[in-house]
Amino acid sequence: MPDHKNYPIKKFHFKVEWGGTKIGFTEVLGLDFETEVIEYREGSDRGYHKRKQPGLAKYSNVTLKRGTFQGDIEFYEWWKMIFHDDFRRDLLISALNNEHEPIITWKLRNAWPSKVQSPSLKATGNEVAIETIEVVHEGLSVESD
């Protein structure tokens, strides 16, 4: 039997735990993080260049896409909660192995929806109606199982 740790993980087998019902997502975008760069040059420095040092961490917004189902307005309901208390949630996004167990998990801390996009409608289209939610968050950690 081949050792699966010698192969890259597949990107099409994943689950999202977002605090709503367990509806499968078709796409997750924006699991990005970076460190802002602080440039500094002292006036008496002999070199004609700036020094660079790490600044604050910066996280991209994360976009989740899924099919639209009759009677399911959970994205909208979560978005409406931002005008009240207790609207932040931790989200877990996990890449899965063949046994449906997490291989690697991205955890979004204190996430909340900044944008909900309903599906575009087209009379001549033949695609599934996809709805989108864009969430902001206060931190991204990566855990390997």
C-alpha positions, 0 to 999 in steps of 0.5 A: 500500500502506498504511503499517502504522506508522500503525495500532496493533499487533494483540494476537492475533499474538504469540510467547513464547520461554520456554526450552521447546518452541515451543508456542503460547500463547493469552494473556499477562497482566501485562506491567506495571511501575510506580515506587513513590512515596516520600513525604517531608516535612521537619519544618521545611517550610512547606508542608502537603504531602508531597514525592513522589519516585520509588522502586524499580521494581515488576513484576507477575507474568506469566501465560501460558496455553496449551492442554494437550497429551497428554504435555506437562508442561513447566510442571510440570517447570520449576516442579520446577526451582526447588528445584534450581540454574539454574531462572531463565530470560529470557523474550521475548514479541513482538508480530508483524507480518503477516510473523511478525517481531517489532514490539515485544518484552518481555523478562523477566529471571531469570523463574521459575514461582511457580504452575502451574495445571492445567486445570479439568475439567468433564463438560459442558464443550465448551472446550479444556483450558487450563493456566496458569503464573505467573512472577515476574521481576527486570526488564522491558524493552521493545524496539521493532524 
